[in-house]
Amino acid sequence: MKFSLCIPMYNESSIIKETAKTLHGYMAANFEDYEIIFADDGSKDGCGKMVEELGLPNVRLVGYEQNMGKGYAVRTAMLAAEGDIVMFTDADLAYGTDVIKQVYETFEANPDAEMVIGSRNLHKDGYEGYTAIRKLASKVYIKVLAIVGGFKLSDSQCGCKAFRGDAAKKIFARCEVNRFAFDFECILWAAKFGMKIVEMPVKIINHRESKVSVLRDSFKMVRDIIKMKKRIKKAQV
C-alpha cells in the first residue's frame, strides 16, 4: 500500500530543508512504498528550489508561480498524488511525524473509512502550549464555522487530514476554494458523496504564530462556507 504525504508551502525557506529531511527519514523508516509531495504556492524565497536541490528519493515538487492560497496548493498536491492513502499536513510539522503512522493505523482499524480528520478537541492535551486567549479564539472560531456549515464533528480546521486515494481524487476534483475554507469544502464534499469520516485525536507539537487572523478571516470563511454550501447542495453527484 502506497502512502502519499502532501506538504503545502509558501515562503518556508527558514524551515523547509529540515522538514524535508525529517519527513524523508521518517517515511523511509516506517513505509516501504511512499512519496512526499511538496506543493509550492508561488513562493518568492526559493524554498521550492531548496527541496529540489536536496535530491531526496521519493520526494517531488509541484507548484506554480503565482500565490493562490493553501487550498489551491493542497488540491494541486492531492490530484498529483499516486498513493492508496493520501495525507496533507503543514510544513512546520505542527502535529509532529508520528501522526503520519497514526493516520495509517486509523485507516487499518477502519477499513470502511474514506477520510480521517485530526482533532485537537479529542486529545486531552490537544491545545497544550496555546495561550488561553488563542485556545479560546480557536474553539470559538471552530464553533462559529460549525454552526454556519452544519459541521457535526469536533474540529474542522485541524491541518491534518487524510483520504483513501480514490476518495481524494473524487473530492478534490470538485473543490474550488483556494484559501483557508478549503478544509470545510473537502468535508462537505465527503459528506455529499456519503463517505465515512473518522476523527482521531492529535496534539500540537510544534508551535508558531498562526497565519490566520481570527477576526478578519472568520468573516471571509463564513462567507465562503455559505456560498460553498449552496453550490455543493445543488451539485449532481
Rosetta silent file (secondary structure, phi, psi, omega in degrees, C-alpha in Angstrom):
SEQUENCE: MKFSLCIPMYNESSIIKETAKTLHGYMAANFEDYEIIFADDGSKDGCGKMVEELGLPNVRLVGYEQNMGKGYAVRTAMLAAEGDIVMFTDADLAYGTDVIKQVYETFEANPDAEMVIGSRNLHKDGYEGYTAIRKLASKVYIKVLAIVGGFKLSDSQCGCKAFRGDAAKKIFARCEVNRFAFDFECILWAAKFGMKIVEMPVKIINHRESKVSVLRDSFKMVRDIIKMKKRIKKAQV
SCORE:     score description
SCORE:     0.000 S_00000001
   1 L     0.000  125.332 -177.738    0.000    0.000    0.000 S_00000001
   2 L   -89.737  138.322  179.835    1.482    3.317   -1.090 S_00000001
   3 E  -113.996  123.218  176.389    1.333    6.363    1.204 S_00000001
   4 E  -105.720  125.691  177.850    1.401    9.883   -0.277 S_00000001
   5 E  -111.732  120.865 -175.581    2.267   12.745    2.069 S_00000001
   6 E  -108.930  129.863 -177.588    1.425   16.235    0.764 S_00000001
   7 E  -124.307  105.713  173.706    3.021   19.383    2.180 S_00000001
   8 E   -73.960  144.113  178.922    1.755   22.804    1.037 S_00000001
   9 E  -146.671  145.054  176.142    4.328   25.547    1.424 S_00000001
  10 L  -144.221  112.113 -179.854    4.578   29.293    0.955 S_00000001
  11 L    51.908   57.414 -177.552    7.848   31.118    1.700 S_00000001
  12 L  -110.393   31.010 -174.761    9.114   28.421    4.063 S_00000001
  13 L   -61.303  -25.519 -177.435   12.840   28.743    3.327 S_00000001
  14 L   -72.769  -20.508 -175.717   13.702   29.024    7.030 S_00000001
  15 L  -127.645  -12.798 -164.023   12.404   25.522    7.816 S_00000001
  16 H   -68.967  -32.989  177.646   11.853   23.576    4.606 S_00000001
  17 H   -63.107  -46.288 -179.653   15.214   21.792    4.366 S_00000001
  18 H   -65.297  -39.101  177.691   14.882   20.423    7.877 S_00000001
  19 H   -61.291  -47.569 -178.624   11.244   19.494    7.237 S_00000001
  20 H   -61.974  -43.995  179.467   12.129   17.607    4.055 S_00000001
  21 H   -65.263  -42.446  179.849   14.982   15.710    5.728 S_00000001
  22 H   -62.697  -46.606 -178.824   12.869   14.871    8.771 S_00000001
  23 H   -66.419  -41.098  179.468    9.960   13.616    6.679 S_00000001
  24 H   -61.318  -44.835  179.375   12.186   11.618    4.350 S_00000001
  25 H   -63.563  -40.989 -178.593   13.861    9.882    7.277 S_00000001
  26 H   -68.217  -46.389 -177.676   10.540    9.136    8.963 S_00000001
  27 H   -65.760  -41.463  179.819    8.800    7.832    5.857 S_00000001
  28 H   -63.543  -32.717 -178.643   11.758    5.665    4.833 S_00000001
  29 H   -79.701  -21.895 -171.576   11.855    4.129    8.305 S_00000001
  30 H  -116.490  -15.128 -176.689    8.125    3.419    8.510 S_00000001
  31 L  -134.750  137.094  177.064    6.818    2.756    4.978 S_00000001
  32 L   -77.649  -35.649 -176.616    8.049    0.534    2.180 S_00000001
  33 L  -127.464  113.579 -175.980    6.180    2.428   -0.545 S_00000001
  34 E  -155.416  165.477  170.283    5.720    6.170   -0.175 S_00000001
  35 E  -146.337  149.228  174.952    6.082    9.571   -1.767 S_00000001
  36 E  -119.532  122.945 -177.996    6.385   13.073   -0.325 S_00000001
  37 E  -114.219  117.428  174.046    4.954   15.878   -2.462 S_00000001
  38 E   -94.771  125.311 -179.834    5.820   19.498   -1.683 S_00000001
  39 E  -106.272  108.315 -176.842    3.348   21.926   -3.268 S_00000001
  40 E   -84.719  111.490 -176.061    4.947   25.347   -3.763 S_00000001
  41 E   -86.538   57.556  177.270    2.236   28.003   -3.555 S_00000001
  42 L    66.484   37.102 -178.788    4.058   30.655   -5.598 S_00000001
  43 L   -63.329  149.548  179.416    6.829   31.186   -3.032 S_00000001
  44 L  -109.580    1.901 -173.897    9.260   34.050   -3.563 S_00000001
  45 L  -107.915    9.548  176.289   12.037   32.826   -1.267 S_00000001
  46 L    77.029   16.415 -177.073   13.297   29.863   -3.276 S_00000001
  47 H   -66.749  -29.741  176.359   12.015   27.166   -0.910 S_00000001
  48 H   -63.139  -43.913  178.949   10.922   25.019   -3.853 S_00000001
  49 H   -63.906  -36.024  178.465   14.443   25.032   -5.268 S_00000001
  50 H   -59.899  -42.966  179.052   15.777   24.125   -1.827 S_00000001
  51 H   -63.244  -45.839 -178.979   13.641   20.979   -1.789 S_00000001
  52 H   -61.943  -41.518 -175.978   14.754   20.005   -5.293 S_00000001
  53 H   -68.300  -19.787  176.692   18.443   20.553   -4.525 S_00000001
  54 H   -67.557  -29.022  177.578   18.303   18.098   -1.619 S_00000001
  55 L    60.976   36.251 -177.277   17.747   15.326   -4.172 S_00000001
  56 L   -77.777  136.460  177.794   15.940   13.104   -1.691 S_00000001
  57 L   -61.682  143.849  176.744   14.488    9.821   -3.039 S_00000001
  58 L    65.467   16.490  176.953   10.683    9.643   -3.311 S_00000001
  59 E  -115.725  127.815  177.543   10.401   13.406   -2.819 S_00000001
  60 E  -136.461  162.196 -175.889    8.987   15.568   -5.581 S_00000001
  61 E  -117.305  134.444  168.457    7.891   19.146   -6.108 S_00000001
  62 E  -125.257  160.054  179.337    4.754   20.515   -7.734 S_00000001
  63 E   166.359 -168.068 -173.651    3.773   24.158   -7.901 S_00000001
  64 E  -161.879  166.870 -170.894    3.152   27.316   -9.854 S_00000001
  65 L   -82.072  -35.513 -175.218    4.438   30.902   -9.977 S_00000001
  66 L   -94.211  135.266  176.801    1.517   32.922   -8.588 S_00000001
  67 L   -66.168  124.155 -175.866    0.430   32.633   -4.957 S_00000001
  68 L  -117.120  -18.640 -179.300   -3.051   31.100   -4.971 S_00000001
  69 L   117.996  157.026 -176.446   -3.643   30.034   -1.373 S_00000001
  70 H   -60.094  -39.557 -179.619   -3.202   26.950    0.791 S_00000001
  71 H   -60.441  -40.398  179.670   -6.343   25.295   -0.554 S_00000001
  72 H   -66.735  -40.558 -179.803   -5.046   25.518   -4.114 S_00000001
  73 H   -65.098  -44.444  178.572   -1.656   24.120   -3.056 S_00000001
  74 H   -62.785  -43.619 -179.780   -3.238   21.179   -1.219 S_00000001
  75 H   -61.685  -41.689  179.157   -5.544   20.493   -4.169 S_00000001
  76 H   -60.527  -44.607 -179.764   -2.597   20.522   -6.596 S_00000001
  77 H   -69.133  -42.225 -178.435   -0.693   18.002   -4.487 S_00000001
  78 H   -61.247  -41.449 -178.646   -3.726   15.800   -3.844 S_00000001
  79 H   -75.152  -19.026  177.195   -4.539   15.494   -7.528 S_00000001
  80 H   -89.730  -15.330 -174.654   -0.897   14.704   -8.319 S_00000001
  81 L   -69.135  149.427 -177.973   -0.619   12.040   -5.592 S_00000001
  82 L  -116.529    3.479 -172.887   -0.443    8.366   -6.518 S_00000001
  83 L   -78.845  160.690  172.631   -0.941    6.782   -3.089 S_00000001
  84 L   -76.534  -28.197  170.035   -3.607    4.453   -1.743 S_00000001
  85 E  -122.743  133.128 -177.941   -3.656    6.769    1.271 S_00000001
  86 E  -127.213  124.619 -175.712   -3.130   10.490    0.721 S_00000001
  87 E  -127.479  147.454  168.547   -2.497   12.856    3.617 S_00000001
  88 E  -124.718  145.305  173.428   -1.717   16.541    3.983 S_00000001
  89 E  -148.821  174.168 -170.732   -0.131   18.321    6.914 S_00000001
  90 L   -85.541  155.945 -176.071    1.669   21.623    7.443 S_00000001
  91 L   -64.600  -24.624  178.999    5.264   22.434    6.542 S_00000001
  92 L   -84.857    3.056 -179.474    6.130   23.244   10.149 S_00000001
  93 L    51.435   50.201 -175.927    5.075   19.717   11.186 S_00000001
  94 L   -56.586  -30.774 -177.695    2.784   21.220   13.804 S_00000001
  95 L  -103.370   14.085  179.647    1.469   17.767   14.748 S_00000001
  96 L    76.006 -167.970 -179.775    4.836   16.032   14.637 S_00000001
  97 L  -104.916  -27.521 -179.102    5.677   12.998   12.493 S_00000001
  98 H   -63.152  -19.743  177.929    4.123   10.149   14.489 S_00000001
  99 H   -63.104  -24.392  179.454    0.720   11.443   13.393 S_00000001
 100 H   -66.438  -48.913  176.818    1.530   10.003    9.939 S_00000001
 101 H   -64.673  -33.980  178.093    1.713    6.432   11.254 S_00000001
 102 H   -62.103  -40.744  176.553   -1.365    7.193   13.354 S_00000001
 103 H   -60.300  -48.788 -179.750   -3.287    8.045   10.180 S_00000001
 104 H   -57.432  -45.619 -178.673   -2.206    4.779    8.567 S_00000001
 105 H   -67.968  -32.622  177.611   -3.248    2.783   11.635 S_00000001
 106 H   -66.451  -41.514  175.708   -6.599    4.592   11.801 S_00000001
 107 H   -64.643  -40.662  178.496   -7.373    3.567    8.229 S_00000001
 108 H   -62.461  -37.808 -178.975   -6.316   -0.010    9.005 S_00000001
 109 H   -77.860  -16.972 -178.993   -8.623   -0.070   12.029 S_00000001
 110 L  -129.644   74.555 -174.149  -11.480    1.440    9.986 S_00000001
 111 L   -61.306  -17.977  178.906  -11.427   -0.305    6.583 S_00000001
 112 L   -95.171   -2.288  178.509  -14.677    1.402    5.524 S_00000001
 113 L   -75.758  139.792  177.920  -13.398    4.918    6.319 S_00000001
 114 L  -114.093  -11.832  178.081  -12.623    7.140    3.342 S_00000001
 115 E  -145.677  136.815  175.963  -11.494   10.253    5.223 S_00000001
 116 E  -121.032  128.912 -178.189   -9.625   10.727    8.510 S_00000001
 117 E  -115.306  127.356  172.359   -9.669   14.082   10.286 S_00000001
 118 E   -71.319  142.475  179.161   -7.261   15.071   13.055 S_00000001
 119 E  -134.313  119.808  174.789   -8.974   16.634   16.069 S_00000001
 120 H   -71.806  -26.409 -177.207   -7.331   18.710   18.766 S_00000001
 121 H   -75.936  -14.586  178.732  -10.567   18.590   20.734 S_00000001
 122 H   -92.785  -10.196  179.554  -10.386   14.803   21.118 S_00000001
 123 L   -99.973  133.655 -177.253   -6.899   14.827   22.660 S_00000001
 124 L   -62.001  -25.485  178.183   -6.633   15.724   26.348 S_00000001
 125 L  -115.473   26.939 -174.101   -3.544   17.821   25.529 S_00000001
 126 L   -58.686  -31.242 -178.822   -4.638   18.873   22.061 S_00000001
 127 L  -110.467   19.549 -179.813   -4.189   22.577   22.777 S_00000001
 128 L   -59.487  132.419 -178.924   -1.200   22.264   25.092 S_00000001
 129 L    95.470  -15.543  174.434    1.092   25.263   24.679 S_00000001
 130 L   -72.314  144.543  169.037   -1.644   27.555   23.398 S_00000001
 131 L   -69.359  159.322 -179.792   -2.203   30.737   25.359 S_00000001
 132 H   -58.547  -39.714 -179.288   -5.621   30.915   26.997 S_00000001
 133 H   -66.508  -44.270 -178.675   -6.680   33.624   24.535 S_00000001
 134 H   -67.003  -39.063  178.185   -5.524   31.674   21.473 S_00000001
 135 H   -62.537  -45.994  179.712   -7.189   28.482   22.711 S_00000001
 136 H   -62.827  -44.715 -179.020  -10.487   30.303   23.321 S_00000001
 137 H   -61.350  -41.951 -179.649  -10.295   32.060   19.958 S_00000001
 138 H   -63.856  -44.387 -178.580   -9.622   28.785   18.151 S_00000001
 139 H   -66.844  -40.777  177.721  -12.524   26.995   19.821 S_00000001
 140 H   -65.067  -41.705  178.521  -14.940   29.881   19.180 S_00000001
 141 H   -56.692  -49.388  179.659  -13.729   30.049   15.574 S_00000001
 142 H   -63.989  -40.164 -178.464  -14.437   26.334   15.039 S_00000001
 143 H   -63.843  -43.637  179.377  -17.807   26.618   16.776 S_00000001
 144 H   -61.576  -45.749 -179.888  -18.930   29.516   14.568 S_00000001
 145 H   -64.545  -35.678  178.781  -17.902   27.659   11.422 S_00000001
 146 H   -65.795  -41.198  179.272  -19.651   24.526   12.653 S_00000001
 147 H   -64.454  -46.459 -179.003  -22.908   26.411   13.214 S_00000001
 148 H   -66.995  -42.651 -174.259  -22.750   28.086    9.816 S_00000001
 149 H   -89.790   -9.791 -178.203  -21.600   24.973    7.973 S_00000001
 150 L    74.071   25.522 -177.190  -23.636   22.387    9.846 S_00000001
 151 L   -74.780  127.234 -174.666  -20.440   20.533   10.804 S_00000001
 152 L   -99.637  -11.966 -178.060  -21.187   17.728   13.276 S_00000001
 153 L   -90.462 -173.243 -166.310  -17.643   16.616   14.133 S_00000001
 154 L   -96.882  -17.783 -174.739  -15.242   18.209   16.619 S_00000001
 155 L  -156.035   96.922 -177.868  -12.512   20.012   14.640 S_00000001
 156 L   -78.795  -23.045 -168.249  -12.912   21.176   11.058 S_00000001
 157 L  -104.004    5.853  177.079   -9.749   23.292   10.904 S_00000001
 158 L   -61.738  132.136 -177.586   -7.014   20.915   12.041 S_00000001
 159 L   -82.464   42.651 -178.837   -4.236   20.975    9.455 S_00000001
 160 E  -147.311  102.143 -178.092   -4.004   17.205    9.352 S_00000001
 161 E  -140.410  150.804 -178.234   -6.396   15.285    7.110 S_00000001
 162 E  -144.188  158.486 -172.943   -6.128   12.107    5.059 S_00000001
 163 E  -143.805  152.676  162.461   -8.115   10.225    2.425 S_00000001
 164 E   -62.527  149.191 -174.978   -8.236    6.955    0.556 S_00000001
 165 H   -56.533  -46.154 -178.473   -6.603    7.638   -2.794 S_00000001
 166 H   -68.758  -33.147  177.427   -9.759    7.328   -4.879 S_00000001
 167 H   -66.974  -40.232  178.962  -11.727    9.448   -2.398 S_00000001
 168 H   -60.304  -44.863  179.642   -9.086   12.187   -2.558 S_00000001
 169 H   -62.815  -43.269 -177.524   -9.318   12.322   -6.349 S_00000001
 170 H   -65.104  -42.328 -178.366  -13.126   12.393   -6.270 S_00000001
 171 H   -71.456  -53.507 -171.173  -13.269   15.148   -3.636 S_00000001
 172 H   -74.433  -17.801  172.804  -10.503   17.463   -4.812 S_00000001
 173 L   -67.273  -21.518 -178.693  -11.579   17.267   -8.448 S_00000001
 174 L  -101.952  -10.494 -176.543  -14.728   19.099   -7.322 S_00000001
 175 L   -74.257  145.751 -178.739  -13.140   21.576   -4.890 S_00000001
 176 L  -129.544  -17.252 -174.694  -12.908   25.265   -5.839 S_00000001
 177 L   -77.528  128.570 -173.771  -11.961   27.135   -2.634 S_00000001
 178 L   -96.049  -20.186 -174.828   -8.351   28.307   -2.711 S_00000001
 179 L  -114.110 -147.722 -162.586   -7.806   29.644    0.769 S_00000001
 180 L   -65.598  -21.472  179.422   -8.500   28.652    4.360 S_00000001
 181 L   -75.775    1.317 -177.218  -12.102   27.484    3.941 S_00000001
 182 H   -63.028  -31.632  177.836  -10.869   24.626    1.748 S_00000001
 183 H   -56.125  -46.197 -177.887  -10.829   22.287    4.779 S_00000001
 184 H   -67.480  -36.404 -178.634  -14.547   22.737    5.168 S_00000001
 185 H   -63.915  -43.834 -178.574  -15.168   22.291    1.463 S_00000001
 186 H   -67.479  -30.995  175.571  -13.491   18.885    1.292 S_00000001
 187 H   -67.499  -43.653  179.287  -15.510   17.772    4.342 S_00000001
 188 H   -62.421  -39.249  177.866  -18.752   18.937    2.720 S_00000001
 189 H   -67.246  -40.158  178.067  -17.911   17.040   -0.468 S_00000001
 190 H   -59.383  -42.985  178.100  -17.094   13.896    1.507 S_00000001
 191 H   -65.516  -40.249  179.257  -20.483   14.162    3.193 S_00000001
 192 H   -59.954  -39.030 -179.512  -22.181   14.816   -0.157 S_00000001
 193 L   -81.846   -1.820  179.870  -20.653   11.614   -1.543 S_00000001
 194 L    73.156   25.822 -178.866  -21.759    9.671    1.555 S_00000001
 195 L   -79.036  145.517  176.525  -18.192    8.891    2.595 S_00000001
 196 L   -80.031  128.319  179.385  -17.434    7.678    6.096 S_00000001
 197 E  -112.169  130.909  178.539  -15.344   10.190    8.071 S_00000001
 198 E  -118.718  135.707  175.341  -13.368    9.139   11.157 S_00000001
 199 E   -97.150  148.868  173.973  -11.783   11.527   13.645 S_00000001
 200 E  -135.197  144.225 -178.065   -8.555   10.802   15.500 S_00000001
 201 E   -71.795  135.462  175.997   -7.035   12.749   18.433 S_00000001
 202 L  -134.168  160.352 -178.576   -3.989   14.896   17.674 S_00000001
 203 L  -130.843  138.068  175.029   -1.811   17.248   19.671 S_00000001
 204 L   -68.010  123.638  179.431    0.077   20.355   18.614 S_00000001
 205 L  -101.612  -47.604 -178.225    3.785   19.548   18.910 S_00000001
 206 L  -111.569  121.622 -177.193    5.434   22.496   17.193 S_00000001
 207 L  -101.929  138.257  165.536    4.016   25.948   17.785 S_00000001
 208 L  -151.053  166.537 -175.495    4.411   29.022   15.650 S_00000001
 209 L   -62.367  132.058 -179.785    2.279   32.087   15.051 S_00000001
 210 L   -68.205  144.189  175.554   -0.832   31.274   13.038 S_00000001
 211 L   -84.961   -2.989 -179.879   -1.220   32.837    9.602 S_00000001
 212 L   -94.846  128.066  171.437   -4.974   33.023   10.225 S_00000001
 213 L   -92.285  114.154 -175.308   -6.446   36.192   11.697 S_00000001
 214 H   -57.339  -44.646 -177.298   -9.467   35.020   13.681 S_00000001
 215 H   -68.965  -50.918 -177.013  -11.291   38.340   13.371 S_00000001
 216 H   -70.574  -48.038 -173.065  -10.510   39.075    9.723 S_00000001
 217 H   -77.337  -22.451  177.700  -10.545   35.554    8.311 S_00000001
 218 H   -60.484  -43.740  179.967  -13.649   34.385   10.195 S_00000001
 219 H   -64.134  -41.247  178.389  -15.836   36.723    8.151 S_00000001
 220 H   -63.704  -42.332 -177.415  -14.224   35.556    4.909 S_00000001
 221 H   -69.469  -39.550  177.491  -14.650   31.907    5.848 S_00000001
 222 H   -60.535  -43.419  178.182  -18.276   32.325    6.886 S_00000001
 223 H   -62.327  -45.245 -179.640  -18.981   33.975    3.537 S_00000001
 224 H   -64.304  -39.591 -178.077  -17.128   31.226    1.663 S_00000001
 225 H   -66.652  -41.696  178.084  -18.913   28.473    3.601 S_00000001
 226 H   -59.899  -43.918 -179.493  -22.367   29.912    2.894 S_00000001
 227 H   -66.667  -43.780 -175.989  -21.531   30.073   -0.822 S_00000001
 228 H   -71.045  -33.795  176.801  -19.992   26.604   -0.977 S_00000001
 229 H   -59.490  -43.911  179.596  -22.891   25.010    0.923 S_00000001
 230 H   -64.743  -43.413 -177.818  -25.314   26.322   -1.693 S_00000001
 231 H   -65.241  -44.247 -177.589  -23.064   25.208   -4.545 S_00000001
 232 H   -71.426  -36.093  178.698  -22.472   21.709   -3.183 S_00000001
 233 H   -61.364  -36.622 -178.526  -26.113   21.228   -2.248 S_00000001
 234 H   -81.097  -17.530 -173.284  -27.133   21.918   -5.838 S_00000001
 235 L   -66.312  143.351  175.274  -24.384   19.745   -7.354 S_00000001
 236 L   -91.839  130.896  179.922  -25.274   16.495   -9.084 S_00000001
 237 L  -126.951    0.000    0.000  -23.177   13.501   -7.974 S_00000001
